[in-house]
Amino acid sequence: MPHVFTNGIRLCFERHGRGERVLFIMGSSAGGRVWTLHQTPAVVAAGYQAITFDNRGIPPSDVPPGRYTLDDMVADTVGLIEAIGAAPCRIVGTSLGAVIAQELAIRRPDLVRCAVLMSTKARSDPARLAHSLAYRALAESGVRLPPEFRASVTAFEMLSPATLNDPAASAAWLDTLRHAAGAEPAGYGGGQDWVNLTEDRRSALRGIGVPCRVIAFADDLVTPPHLGAEVAEAIPDCDLIEIAAAGHFGYLERAAEVNSAILEFLAKHEDGP
């Protein structure tokens, strides 16, 4: 796999198709290949080049020991964009990836042409703060939960009731999640558990000068629509789309609707800001 050395680590990436560049930034504890299930084929078919990569902590990118920071993740992405000459690029991020994209637009607007921010937030409310602290406590304990348990919890956290209540869909998801959990080596993505996403960034978001679109998912428990709406309200040139019957994994559950929203936004900003 192609790779670059930046910010003291190796980051592995892939290019798909040709055309104007769209960089996809994945969320916590997941590989860039997840985008290739639905999103990269759609943007490649529309004439763009899709670039995916594995964040630090996700093999085959380096897995440096210790606790990662948001500054680490942002610096990694800056280094990748500069190393492969992709600036200014369109960016699509989800969850942690969306927060990284927001910080890029704040700190390095020269690298960003426009951005789609899925399952995003500018702050943590009490419930989401408690959720993230619980995962940190688990990581600190050193306890490794059985794959079956992790798969079940992930399904209930990340999927819409519309998916969970569909016997065929939920069975397929649980199968996939169990397989993924069982295949993860010890420590997979663990450094990312310590990335602090609790700071209120609404004031900083008001300084973003590139066009953005927030995509929120109606049944998202991790980053609910009201937190995404705050991001859309703070960024001057930003709209908001909410997709029904979708959880935190909405880009996989409702791929056709998500892809349509991404492509419509990219087409609207063909010539950049």
DRENZAFI-678436 format. One line per field, with one value per atom (N, C-alpha, C): residue in three letters; x, y, z; residue number from 1. Coordinates in steps of 0.02 Angstrom, whole numbers. Layout:
BEGIN
residuo [Ala, ...]
x [X, ...]
y [Y, ...]
z [Z, ...]
num [NUM, ...]
This chain:
BEGIN
residuo [Met, Met, Met, Pro, Pro, Pro, His, His, His, Val, Val, Val, Phe, Phe, Phe, Thr, Thr, Thr, Asn, Asn, Asn, Gly, Gly, Gly, Ile, Ile, Ile, Arg, Arg, Arg, Leu, Leu, Leu, Cys, Cys, Cys, Phe, Phe, Phe, Glu, Glu, Glu, Arg, Arg, Arg, His, His, His, Gly, Gly, Gly, Arg, Arg, Arg, Gly, Gly, Gly, Glu, Glu, Glu, Arg, Arg, Arg, Val, Val, Val, Leu, Leu, Leu, Phe, Phe, Phe, Ile, Ile, Ile, Met, Met, Met, Gly, Gly, Gly, Ser, Ser, Ser, Ser, Ser, Ser, Ala, Ala, Ala, Gly, Gly, Gly, Gly, Gly, Gly, Arg, Arg, Arg, Val, Val, Val, Trp, Trp, Trp, Thr, Thr, Thr, Leu, Leu, Leu, His, His, His, Gln, Gln, Gln, Thr, Thr, Thr, Pro, Pro, Pro, Ala, Ala, Ala, Val, Val, Val, Val, Val, Val, Ala, Ala, Ala, Ala, Ala, Ala, Gly, Gly, Gly, Tyr, Tyr, Tyr, Gln, Gln, Gln, Ala, Ala, Ala, Ile, Ile, Ile, Thr, Thr, Thr, Phe, Phe, Phe, Asp, Asp, Asp, Asn, Asn, Asn, Arg, Arg, Arg, Gly, Gly, Gly, Ile, Ile, Ile, Pro, Pro, Pro, Pro, Pro, Pro, Ser, Ser, Ser, Asp, Asp, Asp, Val, Val, Val, Pro, Pro, Pro, Pro, Pro, Pro, Gly, Gly, Gly, Arg, Arg, Arg, Tyr, Tyr, Tyr, Thr, Thr, Thr, Leu, Leu, Leu, Asp, Asp, Asp, Asp, Asp, Asp, Met, Met, Met, Val, Val, Val, Ala, Ala, Ala, Asp, Asp, Asp, Thr, Thr, Thr, Val, Val, Val, Gly, Gly, Gly, Leu, Leu, Leu, Ile, Ile, Ile, Glu, Glu, Glu, Ala, Ala, Ala, Ile, Ile, Ile, Gly, Gly, Gly, Ala, Ala, Ala, Ala, Ala, Ala, Pro, Pro, Pro, Cys, Cys, Cys, Arg, Arg, Arg, Ile, Ile, Ile, Val, Val, Val, Gly, Gly, Gly, Thr, Thr, Thr, Ser, Ser, Ser, Leu, Leu, Leu, Gly, Gly, Gly, Ala, Ala, Ala, Val, Val, Val, Ile, Ile, Ile, Ala, Ala, Ala, Gln, Gln, Gln, Glu, Glu, Glu, Leu, Leu, Leu, Ala, Ala, Ala, Ile, Ile, Ile, Arg, Arg, Arg, Arg, Arg, Arg, Pro, Pro, Pro, Asp, Asp, Asp, Leu, Leu, Leu, Val, Val, Val, Arg, Arg, Arg, Cys, Cys, Cys, Ala, Ala, Ala, Val, Val, Val, Leu, Leu, Leu, Met, Met, Met, Ser, Ser, Ser, Thr, Thr, Thr, Lys, Lys, Lys, Ala, Ala, Ala, Arg, Arg, Arg, Ser, Ser, Ser, Asp, Asp, Asp, Pro, Pro, Pro, Ala, Ala, Ala, Arg, Arg, Arg, Leu, Leu, Leu, Ala, Ala, Ala, His, His, His, Ser, Ser, Ser, Leu, Leu, Leu, Ala, Ala, Ala, Tyr, Tyr, Tyr, Arg, Arg, Arg, Ala, Ala, Ala, Leu, Leu, Leu, Ala, Ala, Ala, Glu, Glu, Glu, Ser, Ser, Ser, Gly, Gly, Gly, Val, Val, Val, Arg, Arg, Arg, Leu, Leu, Leu, Pro, Pro, Pro, Pro, Pro, Pro, Glu, Glu, Glu, Phe, Phe, Phe, Arg, Arg, Arg, Ala, Ala, Ala, Ser, Ser, Ser, Val, Val, Val, Thr, Thr, Thr, Ala, Ala, Ala, Phe, Phe, Phe, Glu, Glu, Glu, Met, Met, Met, Leu, Leu, Leu, Ser, Ser, Ser, Pro, Pro, Pro, Ala, Ala, Ala, Thr, Thr, Thr, Leu, Leu, Leu, Asn, Asn, Asn, Asp, Asp, Asp, Pro, Pro, Pro, Ala, Ala, Ala, Ala, Ala, Ala, Ser, Ser, Ser, Ala, Ala, Ala, Ala, Ala, Ala, Trp, Trp, Trp, Leu, Leu, Leu, Asp, Asp, Asp, Thr, Thr, Thr, Leu, Leu, Leu, Arg, Arg, Arg, His, His, His, Ala, Ala, Ala, Ala, Ala, Ala, Gly, Gly, Gly, Ala, Ala, Ala, Glu, Glu, Glu, Pro, Pro, Pro, Ala, Ala, Ala, Gly, Gly, Gly, Tyr, Tyr, Tyr, Gly, Gly, Gly, Gly, Gly, Gly, Gly, Gly, Gly, Gln, Gln, Gln, Asp, Asp, Asp, Trp, Trp, Trp, Val, Val, Val, Asn, Asn, Asn, Leu, Leu, Leu, Thr, Thr, Thr, Glu, Glu, Glu, Asp, Asp, Asp, Arg, Arg, Arg, Arg, Arg, Arg, Ser, Ser, Ser, Ala, Ala, Ala, Leu, Leu, Leu, Arg, Arg, Arg, Gly, Gly, Gly, Ile, Ile, Ile, Gly, Gly, Gly, Val, Val, Val, Pro, Pro, Pro, Cys, Cys, Cys, Arg, Arg, Arg, Val, Val, Val, Ile, Ile, Ile, Ala, Ala, Ala, Phe, Phe, Phe, Ala, Ala, Ala, Asp, Asp, Asp, Asp, Asp, Asp, Leu, Leu, Leu, Val, Val, Val, Thr, Thr, Thr, Pro, Pro, Pro, Pro, Pro, Pro, His, His, His, Leu, Leu, Leu, Gly, Gly, Gly, Ala, Ala, Ala, Glu, Glu, Glu, Val, Val, Val, Ala, Ala, Ala, Glu, Glu, Glu, Ala, Ala, Ala, Ile, Ile, Ile, Pro, Pro, Pro, Asp, Asp, Asp, Cys, Cys, Cys, Asp, Asp, Asp, Leu, Leu, Leu, Ile, Ile, Ile, Glu, Glu, Glu, Ile, Ile, Ile, Ala, Ala, Ala, Ala, Ala, Ala, Ala, Ala, Ala, Gly, Gly, Gly, His, His, His, Phe, Phe, Phe, Gly, Gly, Gly, Tyr, Tyr, Tyr, Leu, Leu, Leu, Glu, Glu, Glu, Arg, Arg, Arg, Ala, Ala, Ala, Ala, Ala, Ala, Glu, Glu, Glu, Val, Val, Val, Asn, Asn, Asn, Ser, Ser, Ser, Ala, Ala, Ala, Ile, Ile, Ile, Leu, Leu, Leu, Glu, Glu, Glu, Phe, Phe, Phe, Leu, Leu, Leu, Ala, Ala, Ala, Lys, Lys, Lys, His, His, His, Glu, Glu, Glu, Asp, Asp, Asp, Gly, Gly, Gly, Pro, Pro, Pro]
x [42, 0, 44, 27, 67, 65, 119, 121, 164, 155, 198, 223, 279, 304, 292, 255, 238, 225, 242, 229, 257, 313, 347, 320, 271, 242, 231, 215, 197, 121, 94, 22, 12, -31, -46, -110, -109, -166, -178, -236, -252, -287, -275, -311, -359, -417, -467, -492, -485, -509, -464, -490, -453, -499, -469, -509, -493, -536, -526, -526, -484, -472, -523, -547, -591, -557, -538, -505, -557, -559, -605, -568, -596, -565, -612, -588, -630, -632, -683, -692, -650, -664, -623, -623, -565, -556, -584, -578, -600, -550, -544, -497, -527, -484, -507, -544, -532, -565, -641, -666, -738, -772, -737, -765, -777, -738, -742, -804, -842, -904, -956, -961, -1014, -991, -950, -938, -887, -830, -781, -806, -842, -868, -914, -953, -999, -962, -911, -876, -832, -804, -764, -809, -869, -916, -937, -935, -953, -894, -836, -779, -727, -730, -680, -628, -573, -525, -537, -548, -558, -492, -475, -415, -437, -419, -434, -368, -369, -308, -327, -278, -287, -255, -295, -269, -218, -177, -130, -169, -140, -173, -210, -216, -252, -203, -182, -137, -170, -130, -57, -22, -58, -24, 8, 54, 89, 42, 60, 22, 69, 84, 130, 100, 141, 114, 91, 50, 29, -39, -55, -121, -117, -160, -159, -200, -183, -220, -251, -298, -327, -274, -227, -173, -132, -120, -85, -123, -188, -228, -232, -238, -241, -174, -119, -53, -39, -62, -54, -88, -150, -189, -158, -135, -100, -40, -1, 58, 42, -12, -32, -51, -94, -116, -57, -10, 48, 94, 104, 151, 129, 63, 39, 15, 25, 7, -66, -108, -181, -216, -180, -213, -227, -282, -335, -383, -404, -446, -514, -562, -627, -620, -654, -647, -715, -718, -777, -753, -781, -762, -822, -813, -867, -842, -883, -867, -800, -751, -686, -658, -669, -645, -675, -738, -770, -740, -725, -694, -624, -587, -522, -530, -580, -593, -610, -649, -666, -603, -558, -497, -451, -450, -412, -438, -504, -534, -520, -514, -498, -424, -380, -308, -272, -294, -260, -311, -345, -395, -367, -301, -269, -270, -282, -283, -352, -403, -473, -512, -542, -586, -657, -682, -749, -751, -801, -801, -872, -880, -941, -926, -967, -955, -1012, -1000, -1052, -1044, -1101, -1100, -1049, -1057, -1007, -1034, -990, -1010, -957, -975, -928, -912, -949, -940, -971, -961, -993, -1044, -1104, -1152, -1139, -1174, -1158, -1162, -1213, -1221, -1163, -1143, -1089, -1022, -1013, -952, -946, -1000, -1000, -984, -1011, -999, -925, -894, -823, -779, -796, -757, -762, -819, -827, -779, -772, -727, -654, -638, -570, -556, -605, -596, -586, -623, -615, -545, -522, -455, -401, -410, -361, -360, -416, -420, -381, -371, -336, -381, -445, -492, -508, -506, -524, -588, -641, -706, -711, -751, -759, -789, -769, -795, -872, -904, -977, -1008, -978, -1004, -993, -933, -916, -961, -974, -1017, -1087, -1114, -1182, -1187, -1140, -1140, -1132, -1087, -1076, -1141, -1175, -1238, -1288, -1297, -1346, -1324, -1259, -1235, -1238, -1224, -1208, -1264, -1312, -1363, -1430, -1470, -1538, -1584, -1635, -1685, -1716, -1719, -1746, -1705, -1639, -1596, -1599, -1596, -1597, -1661, -1716, -1781, -1797, -1751, -1758, -1716, -1748, -1710, -1654, -1666, -1613, -1556, -1573, -1521, -1480, -1514, -1477, -1433, -1457, -1416, -1353, -1360, -1302, -1252, -1278, -1234, -1197, -1233, -1201, -1147, -1159, -1110, -1046, -1056, -1000, -962, -999, -967, -929, -956, -921, -856, -859, -799, -746, -768, -721, -690, -731, -706, -656, -670, -626, -560, -559, -499, -453, -477, -437, -383, -320, -267, -274, -245, -246, -218, -252, -229, -251, -289, -311, -350, -324, -359, -360, -329, -337, -312, -258, -232, -282, -328, -378, -431, -436, -485, -471, -410, -389, -394, -414, -422, -477, -460, -508, -553, -618, -667, -718, -697, -744, -742, -689, -684, -739, -768, -819, -785, -795, -762, -810, -868, -916, -888, -853, -825, -774, -729, -679, -710, -765, -799, -825, -840, -866, -815, -752, -700, -687, -722, -712, -738, -696, -715, -728, -728, -742, -812, -844, -912, -912, -963, -969, -1042, -1050, -1116, -1112, -1159, -1165, -1219, -1202, -1251, -1261, -1321, -1338, -1385, -1383, -1425, -1474, -1538, -1592, -1587, -1561, -1558, -1487, -1445, -1375, -1372, -1352, -1345, -1279, -1227, -1160, -1151, -1173, -1172, -1240, -1287, -1357, -1365, -1421, -1431, -1425, -1444, -1441, -1369, -1321, -1252, -1225, -1246, -1228, -1257, -1318, -1351, -1312, -1281, -1240, -1179, -1150, -1094, -1117, -1172, -1199, -1216, -1241, -1259, -1197, -1143, -1083, -1043, -1038, -998, -1038, -1008, -1046, -1078, -1041, -1068, -1077, -1131, -1141, -1215, -1235, -1304, -1308, -1368, -1379, -1429, -1412, -1458, -1464, -1525, -1537, -1569, -1540, -1563, -1599, -1660, -1702, -1680, -1702, -1692, -1619, -1574, -1502, -1470, -1423, -1385, -1316, -1269, -1202, -1168, -1188, -1163, -1209, -1239, -1287, -1259, -1194, -1164, -1161, -1169, -1173, -1246, -1286, -1357, -1397, -1385, -1423, -1376, -1336, -1282, -1306, -1362, -1385, -1402, -1436, -1454, -1393, -1347, -1286, -1245, -1236, -1198, -1229, -1295, -1329, -1315, -1316, -1303, -1230, -1184, -1113, -1103, -1129, -1117, -1151, -1210, -1244, -1204, -1176, -1135, -1070, -1036, -974, -987, -1041, -1057, -1071, -1102, -1118, -1055, -1001, -939, -882, -900, -851, -793, -806, -754, -722, -739, -708, -742, -720, -749, -732]
y [-60, 0, 62, 113, 175, 206, 242, 272, 335, 377, 436, 434, 467, 477, 549, 558, 626, 627, 681, 690, 632, 604, 551, 481, 472, 405, 393, 330, 310, 307, 341, 338, 305, 254, 218, 247, 254, 284, 248, 261, 234, 288, 286, 330, 287, 315, 280, 328, 309, 351, 409, 453, 513, 573, 631, 692, 734, 783, 825, 782, 799, 756, 765, 708, 707, 663, 693, 657, 634, 569, 541, 528, 553, 544, 503, 445, 398, 416, 390, 401, 354, 352, 315, 240, 210, 137, 102, 134, 103, 121, 77, 87, 126, 156, 194, 152, 86, 42, 42, 62, 64, 109, 162, 208, 173, 120, 89, 46, 35, -3, 35, 100, 139, 207, 243, 313, 322, 288, 300, 278, 222, 206, 260, 292, 344, 405, 428, 489, 475, 415, 397, 396, 367, 364, 434, 482, 551, 591, 559, 592, 621, 604, 629, 575, 597, 549, 546, 487, 477, 455, 485, 467, 444, 383, 357, 342, 342, 325, 298, 266, 238, 286, 312, 356, 319, 357, 326, 281, 224, 176, 122, 130, 81, 51, -12, -43, -45, -40, -43, 23, 79, 138, 121, 164, 150, 155, 116, 115, 137, 201, 223, 213, 196, 185, 251, 245, 304, 329, 387, 417, 472, 468, 516, 578, 633, 695, 717, 763, 790, 825, 859, 891, 840, 781, 728, 710, 700, 677, 730, 793, 847, 854, 852, 858, 800, 740, 684, 698, 724, 736, 793, 845, 899, 871, 829, 801, 758, 719, 678, 721, 771, 814, 847, 872, 907, 858, 799, 751, 725, 718, 692, 748, 811, 868, 873, 860, 858, 924, 974, 1037, 1083, 1121, 1115, 1059, 1019, 962, 967, 932, 924, 870, 878, 831, 805, 740, 708, 672, 689, 657, 635, 583, 561, 554, 576, 569, 603, 567, 596, 626, 592, 618, 685, 696, 761, 815, 797, 846, 864, 815, 830, 878, 864, 908, 979, 986, 1052, 1089, 1053, 1084, 1103, 1062, 1081, 1146, 1152, 1212, 1273, 1263, 1318, 1337, 1286, 1299, 1306, 1268, 1267, 1272, 1329, 1335, 1330, 1341, 1334, 1263, 1215, 1145, 1119, 1159, 1135, 1177, 1144, 1179, 1182, 1127, 1124, 1059, 1053, 994, 971, 905, 872, 841, 860, 840, 797, 732, 685, 666, 659, 638, 679, 745, 788, 826, 863, 903, 957, 1007, 1059, 1055, 1014, 1007, 940, 923, 863, 884, 857, 869, 817, 821, 776, 702, 682, 612, 587, 627, 605, 608, 655, 657, 594, 574, 514, 453, 450, 394, 389, 445, 444, 428, 454, 439, 365, 335, 263, 222, 241, 204, 215, 275, 287, 244, 239, 198, 125, 102, 33, 23, 71, 66, 65, 107, 111, 48, 14, -47, -105, -103, -158, -217, -212, -267, -270, -329, -339, -380, -348, -380, -431, -484, -535, -505, -530, -503, -503, -554, -558, -500, -483, -427, -361, -352, -289, -280, -334, -329, -308, -337, -320, -248, -226, -157, -108, -123, -80, -73, -129, -127, -80, -86, -44, 29, 42, 111, 145, 107, 137, 132, 88, 76, 105, 119, 144, 87, 102, 51, 21, 60, 34, -25, -23, -78, -134, -116, -167, -208, -177, -211, -250, -247, -286, -350, -408, -469, -485, -477, -494, -443, -379, -327, -333, -342, -345, -407, -463, -524, -514, -482, -470, -423, -371, -324, -357, -396, -429, -478, -512, -557, -518, -462, -421, -392, -368, -337, -389, -449, -502, -520, -526, -543, -488, -425, -369, -367, -376, -373, -430, -489, -546, -539, -500, -494, -438, -395, -338, -362, -343, -360, -319, -342, -305, -235, -185, -116, -81, -116, -87, -23, 33, 97, 125, 90, 109, 179, 200, 267, 322, 307, 357, 368, 321, 330, 392, 417, 473, 540, 540, 604, 645, 704, 746, 784, 766, 800, 838, 858, 889, 965, 994, 1067, 1097, 1152, 1187, 1228, 1208, 1240, 1284, 1300, 1339, 1407, 1440, 1505, 1500, 1450, 1440, 1424, 1386, 1367, 1428, 1481, 1541, 1574, 1555, 1582, 1542, 1487, 1447, 1484, 1487, 1525, 1483, 1416, 1373, 1344, 1328, 1300, 1231, 1219, 1155, 1131, 1067, 1037, 987, 993, 944, 893, 830, 777, 744, 749, 719, 660, 613, 554, 554, 547, 557, 514, 453, 406, 397, 446, 442, 457, 408, 416, 447, 437, 459, 534, 556, 627, 645, 658, 669, 732, 736, 792, 861, 868, 935, 960, 913, 934, 951, 914, 931, 997, 1011, 1075, 1134, 1124, 1178, 1193, 1142, 1152, 1190, 1169, 1202, 1275, 1289, 1357, 1400, 1371, 1409, 1427, 1380, 1392, 1438, 1494, 1543, 1516, 1477, 1451, 1376, 1357, 1286, 1271, 1216, 1195, 1128, 1106, 1046, 1001, 937, 886, 833, 815, 762, 703, 644, 584, 539, 520, 481, 408, 372, 300, 281, 321, 307, 324, 282, 294, 322, 311, 338, 309, 249, 218, 235, 292, 310, 309, 324, 323, 253, 202, 133, 109, 131, 110, 142, 205, 243, 271, 226, 247, 288, 268, 303, 376, 387, 455, 496, 465, 499, 517, 469, 483, 538, 539, 592, 660, 663, 726, 749, 701, 718, 745, 708, 726, 792, 803, 867, 925, 917, 970, 980, 926, 933, 967, 949, 979, 1053, 1072, 1142, 1185, 1152, 1188, 1165, 1150, 1127, 1176, 1240, 1289, 1314, 1282, 1301, 1361, 1383, 1440, 1505]
z [0, 0, 0, -40, -38, 32, 49, 115, 113, 163, 172, 244, 255, 323, 342, 396, 417, 492, 524, 595, 636, 612, 648, 638, 594, 584, 509, 494, 426, 421, 371, 357, 289, 287, 225, 195, 129, 94, 29, -1, -67, -108, -173, -220, -261, -275, -314, -368, -431, -486, -502, -544, -566, -563, -559, -558, -498, -483, -425, -362, -314, -257, -201, -175, -116, -64, -8, 46, 96, 111, 160, 225, 281, 347, 390, 411, 449, 523, 557, 629, 670, 735, 783, 769, 776, 777, 715, 658, 595, 540, 492, 437, 380, 340, 282, 231, 233, 184, 193, 251, 262, 210, 190, 140, 73, 59, -7, -16, 37, 31, -10, 2, -31, -57, -18, -36, -92, -89, -142, -211, -218, -284, -312, -268, -291, -315, -278, -300, -361, -365, -425, -486, -479, -536, -558, -511, -527, -556, -562, -594, -548, -484, -436, -422, -392, -364, -289, -263, -191, -160, -104, -66, 3, 21, 87, 123, 189, 226, 294, 325, 392, 442, 488, 540, 583, 619, 666, 714, 730, 773, 735, 669, 628, 577, 586, 537, 467, 413, 412, 426, 439, 465, 532, 553, 616, 676, 726, 789, 845, 849, 901, 970, 1019, 1087, 1118, 1169, 1206, 1186, 1214, 1204, 1152, 1102, 1047, 1065, 1033, 1042, 976, 981, 919, 879, 912, 875, 835, 864, 827, 763, 770, 714, 659, 680, 631, 596, 634, 603, 555, 571, 525, 458, 463, 402, 361, 395, 360, 323, 357, 326, 265, 270, 213, 153, 165, 111, 77, 117, 88, 53, 81, 52, -16, -25, -90, -136, -116, -159, -174, -124, -135, -121, -97, -77, -136, -132, -82, -104, -57, -75, -42, -72, -41, 13, 68, 123, 144, 156, 186, 249, 306, 368, 407, 447, 491, 562, 611, 682, 697, 725, 737, 673, 616, 552, 534, 553, 540, 585, 647, 693, 668, 642, 612, 553, 511, 454, 476, 529, 555, 578, 613, 636, 578, 526, 466, 436, 432, 404, 447, 513, 558, 553, 556, 562, 496, 446, 381, 324, 319, 267, 196, 189, 124, 97, 142, 121, 104, 120, 115, 65, 17, -31, -5, 21, 52, 92, 135, 180, 195, 195, 217, 285, 335, 404, 428, 435, 456, 529, 563, 634, 673, 669, 699, 759, 792, 849, 861, 899, 919, 993, 1029, 1102, 1123, 1185, 1213, 1266, 1263, 1316, 1371, 1428, 1484, 1466, 1428, 1412, 1368, 1318, 1273, 1309, 1354, 1394, 1436, 1469, 1510, 1467, 1407, 1361, 1343, 1326, 1307, 1367, 1426, 1486, 1505, 1493, 1507, 1464, 1400, 1356, 1377, 1401, 1425, 1487, 1532, 1592, 1573, 1522, 1499, 1471, 1430, 1400, 1455, 1505, 1559, 1601, 1605, 1646, 1616, 1551, 1517, 1502, 1520, 1507, 1433, 1404, 1333, 1331, 1309, 1309, 1252, 1263, 1210, 1147, 1088, 1025, 1022, 1050, 1047, 1086, 1143, 1183, 1146, 1120, 1085, 1024, 988, 929, 948, 1000, 1021, 1044, 1085, 1109, 1051, 1006, 948, 907, 897, 858, 891, 957, 991, 994, 996, 998, 930, 878, 813, 761, 771, 720, 741, 691, 702, 725, 765, 780, 717, 664, 601, 576, 588, 569, 620, 684, 737, 737, 718, 720, 656, 608, 547, 556, 562, 579, 530, 466, 418, 421, 425, 428, 492, 548, 612, 616, 589, 589, 548, 490, 447, 481, 512, 547, 604, 644, 701, 678, 624, 595, 576, 541, 520, 579, 629, 687, 729, 735, 772, 737, 671, 633, 641, 635, 641, 710, 762, 830, 844, 816, 827, 791, 736, 695, 719, 764, 787, 835, 823, 870, 934, 988, 1051, 1040, 1066, 1059, 996, 953, 889, 902, 876, 882, 952, 1000, 1070, 1087, 1054, 1068, 1052, 1006, 986, 1041, 1088, 1142, 1184, 1180, 1223, 1187, 1124, 1089, 1122, 1144, 1181, 1133, 1135, 1092, 1135, 1195, 1241, 1240, 1213, 1211, 1168, 1190, 1151, 1097, 1034, 977, 936, 962, 923, 904, 949, 933, 877, 880, 828, 761, 762, 699, 662, 698, 665, 619, 626, 583, 520, 510, 450, 389, 337, 277, 216, 223, 166, 173, 116, 120, 153, 194, 229, 226, 235, 243, 301, 347, 401, 382, 388, 379, 447, 474, 538, 527, 573, 569, 626, 608, 656, 719, 711, 767, 795, 783, 805, 880, 920, 992, 1012, 970, 987, 974, 915, 898, 870, 914, 893, 851, 815, 769, 801, 864, 894, 900, 909, 912, 842, 791, 723, 701, 723, 706, 735, 793, 821, 777, 748, 702, 640, 611, 551, 566, 625, 643, 653, 679, 694, 631, 584, 523, 476, 455, 415, 352, 312, 248, 256, 290, 305, 306, 274, 279, 317, 330, 371, 337, 331, 306, 360, 377, 425, 389, 399, 365, 415, 399, 444, 446, 499, 506, 498, 528, 523, 590, 610, 671, 656, 702, 693, 631, 612, 551, 491, 492, 440, 370, 363, 296, 267, 310, 287, 285, 333, 335, 279, 264, 214, 162, 133, 88, 29, -2, -62, -45, 11, 30, 48, 84, 103, 41, -4, -65, -106, -111, -147, -116, -49, -15, -24, -24, -35, -106, -155, -225, -244, -217, -231, -204, -145, -114, -154, -172, -211, -277, -311, -376, -368, -313, -301, -293, -272, -259, -304, -366, -415, -423, -420, -432, -368, -312, -249, -219, -159, -126, -161]
num [1, 1, 1, 2, 2, 2, 3, 3, 3, 4, 4, 4, 5, 5, 5, 6, 6, 6, 7, 7, 7, 8, 8, 8, 9, 9, 9, 10, 10, 10, 11, 11, 11, 12, 12, 12, 13, 13, 13, 14, 14, 14, 15, 15, 15, 16, 16, 16, 17, 17, 17, 18, 18, 18, 19, 19, 19, 20, 20, 20, 21, 21, 21, 22, 22, 22, 23, 23, 23, 24, 24, 24, 25, 25, 25, 26, 26, 26, 27, 27, 27, 28, 28, 28, 29, 29, 29, 30, 30, 30, 31, 31, 31, 32, 32, 32, 33, 33, 33, 34, 34, 34, 35, 35, 35, 36, 36, 36, 37, 37, 37, 38, 38, 38, 39, 39, 39, 40, 40, 40, 41, 41, 41, 42, 42, 42, 43, 43, 43, 44, 44, 44, 45, 45, 45, 46, 46, 46, 47, 47, 47, 48, 48, 48, 49, 49, 49, 50, 50, 50, 51, 51, 51, 52, 52, 52, 53, 53, 53, 54, 54, 54, 55, 55, 55, 56, 56, 56, 57, 57, 57, 58, 58, 58, 59, 59, 59, 60, 60, 60, 61, 61, 61, 62, 62, 62, 63, 63, 63, 64, 64, 64, 65, 65, 65, 66, 66, 66, 67, 67, 67, 68, 68, 68, 69, 69, 69, 70, 70, 70, 71, 71, 71, 72, 72, 72, 73, 73, 73, 74, 74, 74, 75, 75, 75, 76, 76, 76, 77, 77, 77, 78, 78, 78, 79, 79, 79, 80, 80, 80, 81, 81, 81, 82, 82, 82, 83, 83, 83, 84, 84, 84, 85, 85, 85, 86, 86, 86, 87, 87, 87, 88, 88, 88, 89, 89, 89, 90, 90, 90, 91, 91, 91, 92, 92, 92, 93, 93, 93, 94, 94, 94, 95, 95, 95, 96, 96, 96, 97, 97, 97, 98, 98, 98, 99, 99, 99, 100, 100, 100, 101, 101, 101, 102, 102, 102, 103, 103, 103, 104, 104, 104, 105, 105, 105, 106, 106, 106, 107, 107, 107, 108, 108, 108, 109, 109, 109, 110, 110, 110, 111, 111, 111, 112, 112, 112, 113, 113, 113, 114, 114, 114, 115, 115, 115, 116, 116, 116, 117, 117, 117, 118, 118, 118, 119, 119, 119, 120, 120, 120, 121, 121, 121, 122, 122, 122, 123, 123, 123, 124, 124, 124, 125, 125, 125, 126, 126, 126, 127, 127, 127, 128, 128, 128, 129, 129, 129, 130, 130, 130, 131, 131, 131, 132, 132, 132, 133, 133, 133, 134, 134, 134, 135, 135, 135, 136, 136, 136, 137, 137, 137, 138, 138, 138, 139, 139, 139, 140, 140, 140, 141, 141, 141, 142, 142, 142, 143, 143, 143, 144, 144, 144, 145, 145, 145, 146, 146, 146, 147, 147, 147, 148, 148, 148, 149, 149, 149, 150, 150, 150, 151, 151, 151, 152, 152, 152, 153, 153, 153, 154, 154, 154, 155, 155, 155, 156, 156, 156, 157, 157, 157, 158, 158, 158, 159, 159, 159, 160, 160, 160, 161, 161, 161, 162, 162, 162, 163, 163, 163, 164, 164, 164, 165, 165, 165, 166, 166, 166, 167, 167, 167, 168, 168, 168, 169, 169, 169, 170, 170, 170, 171, 171, 171, 172, 172, 172, 173, 173, 173, 174, 174, 174, 175, 175, 175, 176, 176, 176, 177, 177, 177, 178, 178, 178, 179, 179, 179, 180, 180, 180, 181, 181, 181, 182, 182, 182, 183, 183, 183, 184, 184, 184, 185, 185, 185, 186, 186, 186, 187, 187, 187, 188, 188, 188, 189, 189, 189, 190, 190, 190, 191, 191, 191, 192, 192, 192, 193, 193, 193, 194, 194, 194, 195, 195, 195, 196, 196, 196, 197, 197, 197, 198, 198, 198, 199, 199, 199, 200, 200, 200, 201, 201, 201, 202, 202, 202, 203, 203, 203, 204, 204, 204, 205, 205, 205, 206, 206, 206, 207, 207, 207, 208, 208, 208, 209, 209, 209, 210, 210, 210, 211, 211, 211, 212, 212, 212, 213, 213, 213, 214, 214, 214, 215, 215, 215, 216, 216, 216, 217, 217, 217, 218, 218, 218, 219, 219, 219, 220, 220, 220, 221, 221, 221, 222, 222, 222, 223, 223, 223, 224, 224, 224, 225, 225, 225, 226, 226, 226, 227, 227, 227, 228, 228, 228, 229, 229, 229, 230, 230, 230, 231, 231, 231, 232, 232, 232, 233, 233, 233, 234, 234, 234, 235, 235, 235, 236, 236, 236, 237, 237, 237, 238, 238, 238, 239, 239, 239, 240, 240, 240, 241, 241, 241, 242, 242, 242, 243, 243, 243, 244, 244, 244, 245, 245, 245, 246, 246, 246, 247, 247, 247, 248, 248, 248, 249, 249, 249, 250, 250, 250, 251, 251, 251, 252, 252, 252, 253, 253, 253, 254, 254, 254, 255, 255, 255, 256, 256, 256, 257, 257, 257, 258, 258, 258, 259, 259, 259, 260, 260, 260, 261, 261, 261, 262, 262, 262, 263, 263, 263, 264, 264, 264, 265, 265, 265, 266, 266, 266, 267, 267, 267, 268, 268, 268, 269, 269, 269, 270, 270, 270, 271, 271, 271, 272, 272, 272, 273, 273, 273]
